[in-house]
Amino acid sequence: MQPLSGITVADFSHVMAGPYASHLLRLLGAEVIKIEAPDRGDAMRNYGADRRYDGMAPAFIAVNAGKKSIVLDLKNPQQLAVARDIIARSDVVLENFRPGVMERLGLGYEAARQLNKTIVYCSVSGYGQSGPLRDWPAIDNIVQATCGMMSLGGEPGGPPMRVGFPVVDTLTGQTAAFAILAALLRRERGGGGEFIDVAMLDASLAFMTSAVVPFLVTGKALARTGNVGYSGQPTSAMFTARDGRTVSLGVVQQHQFLMLARLLERSDWLDDERFRNPELRRANADAMLAEVGAEIAKRDAADWESRMSDAGIPCGMVREVGEAVSLPHLAERNMVLPLTVPGLPGSEQVHIINAGFRMAHDGPGVSTAPPRLGEHTREILHWLGYEQATIDALGLN
């Protein structure tokens, strides 16, 4: 039995941060009921430039497998009542509208608590449900800017650099899922329901703790180091191999440098006054980079990755995403999950990524496709106990 088997999530969220949170809960066995607006539903259904995937865009598939979809117009009193009934029978409410929207609909936390005293209610927003920035609009790249994340990327002296995927949405969803699990555990121990306020800005700063706390302690911001690690060590950098591909070294400790020198047959580095310890190597970074670069250019990237990793030296070949997800290692660890998505253009056989951890028993996973818009509307209405005549009167498909 998966850890969240028997838990029902009323998911009013859309796009990325909220749906990723409920996706993680679904991977752990929760039943997720996705409440979507009529006509087009979650905007992520039609995300991207290839119109052949409208309704089931790859970005939508990524975070909605195994969920159930019901279409409700929350401005329609009869259909709003259905949403209230779903909340009454659920364990968790998840929403990521702008602050105040759920309250105006009559579905805020206090209203939900009247329907279900032990409800765990999680609101996800850009800047939280309180504070002077509360009502500012926010999407991933905006929060990357406001939280300082962009200032950490890129080369010294260069422009700020955006992380190349929606990292803020993803980490916010993970933070929300973590908070929901904590609240469910609290409820299980007799603590009752809970209201959770997750802000993209807050979650980002927590995620950046290794950069933020050094500033809070010293008052000095970390310098941008480009492709050199934050240690500032020139042996923790990118190098071009013989085949033109790039390897990343992570040699930051003295014992690792000793192993590197031994593997490369460069024991002379150990006696060189420029390289004998981390401080000297940092002070003579250009020379060290040139020396290591000349050695790395003697073999292909994959060869270096294998030889160094086997020797205990941190080294990784820079891969494209497609190369990374094709690693047999990931298949062995059940990180890439197969799905059949009926009607998908091209091949109906696709894959998604698992939760990122394994469990000895009943771990994360899902095997059913994302729902078509409103696919489970009537099934959910029957689950709520509605008579057929009532269902027909609602006019829902």
C-alpha angles and dihedrals in degrees: 000000000000116000096252098038107140095026116119122204122200099208116198092162129114143189110018125318097053096038090049089055092052089043090060090048090050091051087057092053106269120142107239119199109197111207108204135182119249123265104021105010119195108017089226089070088077100034118140138034100277106091091192088079096051109139092022106042117174091247089054093048089053095067108020107059115138097011125126122233129213123177115223132167100218091197090062109087095216094048091043086057088057089055089052090051091051090052091049090058098041134089097210136032116199123186138161105186120132111285112281098022096102090047091053089051090052092247101104124127097273091049091047090050090056088056096042120014094198097047119140104217120192123189118192120194142149100262105005137259093288140035134066093289093051097113099041114117115242140185130172100277092044092056091044084061100042096046094053095248093123091054090062097056130075134037124315108275092012129111123283113277128220117220104251099240133039094280094158093054091048097046091045090054090049090050091050092050090049091050092048091052090051091050092048090052090050090050090048088057092053099267095125129219127336143205115222122196112197119182124191089221093051093045091049094052090049089050089051094051093126089061100033101049095053087058092048090051100042104020089233124113119228112257120243110254103181109209093349113097121249089260086075089224113147088217088064097068146088122286134182116238128210093270092053094254123125129244126193118216123201102192103148105138128069095241089053090052090052090053091047093051090048094049092048091045090238102132087148088078089066091061096038110110089218096057110027097109139013094263093053092046090051091050091050097038098141092054093046092048090052093049095048092042091056090053095047090052089066096072140033120268097247090051092053092047092054098041095046096042090051088051092052095255115134106243134148133180112231105247135189114243091255091055092048097052090047093062109123087221090070093050090053089052094049092241095135113060123199119227135180112218109188116224096015112147115252107004124008088205110090139153135227132192122260127229097280100251139069131224128202091231132030096345129177122305146116132205105184128089127254111269125262112239107288092354094144100035097116093038090056092046089054089048088055089055098249118161117239092248091054091049091051091048091055089063094221122148 
